[in-house]
Amino acid sequence: MTSPSSLTMFGADWCRDCIRTKRQLDDFGVTYTYVDLVADPAAADVAREISGRTNIPVVVYPDSSHHVEPSNADVETKLRELSLI
């Protein structure tokens, strides 16, 4: 569950896009919940329900919008829009 100042990222350690997005969030110092789909395979169903796709990462923002496999530019633009960075 996200809080007003946080977001949630669904990903896996074998996924290069997940690693890149996770690093970006860490570099920006953004508070987020990381849902590891390797450790919690059932969470993949949750990510799929949110995105309608099986692609990862799925990043869910505090305003309930989301990105699937976002570029760094997409994530940065959204974080700025929400005043998280």
C-alpha positions as CSV (number, residue, x, y, z in Angstrom):
1,M,0.0,0.0,0.0
2,T,1.4,3.4,-0.9
3,S,1.3,6.4,1.5
4,P,0.9,10.0,0.2
5,S,4.6,10.5,0.2
6,S,5.6,7.1,-1.2
7,L,5.2,4.8,-4.2
8,T,5.4,1.1,-4.9
9,M,7.5,-0.7,-7.4
10,F,6.9,-4.3,-8.5
11,G,10.1,-5.9,-9.9
12,A,12.6,-8.7,-9.9
13,D,16.4,-8.9,-9.5
14,W,16.8,-10.5,-12.9
15,C,15.1,-7.7,-14.7
16,R,17.4,-5.0,-16.1
17,D,14.7,-2.4,-16.4
18,C,13.8,-3.1,-12.7
19,I,17.4,-2.7,-11.6
20,R,17.6,0.6,-13.6
21,T,14.4,2.0,-12.2
22,K,15.2,0.9,-8.6
23,R,18.6,2.6,-8.9
24,Q,17.0,5.8,-10.2
25,L,14.5,5.9,-7.3
26,D,17.4,5.3,-4.8
27,D,19.5,8.0,-6.4
28,F,16.6,10.5,-6.1
29,G,16.2,9.5,-2.5
30,V,12.5,8.7,-3.1
31,T,10.7,6.6,-0.4
32,Y,9.1,3.6,-2.0
33,T,8.0,0.0,-1.3
34,Y,9.8,-2.6,-3.4
35,V,7.7,-5.7,-4.1
36,D,10.1,-8.5,-5.1
37,L,8.3,-10.8,-7.5
38,V,10.9,-13.5,-7.0
39,A,10.3,-13.6,-3.2
40,D,6.6,-13.0,-3.6
41,P,5.4,-14.6,-6.8
42,A,1.7,-14.1,-6.0
43,A,2.4,-10.3,-6.1
44,A,2.8,-10.7,-9.9
45,D,-1.0,-11.1,-10.1
46,V,-1.4,-7.8,-8.3
47,A,1.1,-6.1,-10.7
48,R,-0.8,-7.6,-13.6
49,E,-4.2,-6.4,-12.3
50,I,-2.7,-2.9,-12.0
51,S,-1.1,-2.7,-15.4
52,G,-3.1,-5.1,-17.5
53,R,0.3,-6.5,-18.7
54,T,2.9,-9.0,-17.5
55,N,5.8,-6.6,-18.1
56,I,7.9,-5.2,-15.2
57,P,8.7,-3.0,-13.5
58,V,5.3,-1.6,-12.6
59,V,5.7,1.6,-10.7
60,V,2.6,2.8,-8.9
61,Y,2.6,6.4,-7.8
62,P,0.8,8.0,-4.9
63,D,-1.9,9.5,-7.2
64,S,-2.8,5.9,-8.2
65,S,-1.3,6.3,-11.7
66,H,1.3,3.8,-12.9
67,H,4.0,3.2,-15.4
68,V,5.0,-0.2,-17.0
69,E,8.6,-0.5,-18.1
70,P,9.1,3.3,-17.8
71,S,12.1,5.1,-19.1
72,N,14.2,7.2,-16.7
73,A,12.7,10.3,-18.2
74,D,9.1,9.1,-17.6
75,V,9.9,8.3,-14.0
76,E,11.6,11.6,-13.4
77,T,8.8,13.6,-15.1
78,K,6.2,11.9,-12.9
79,L,8.2,12.3,-9.7
80,R,8.6,16.1,-10.5
81,E,4.9,16.4,-11.3
82,L,4.1,14.9,-7.9
83,S,6.7,17.1,-6.2
84,L,8.5,14.0,-4.9
85,I,11.9,15.3,-6.1
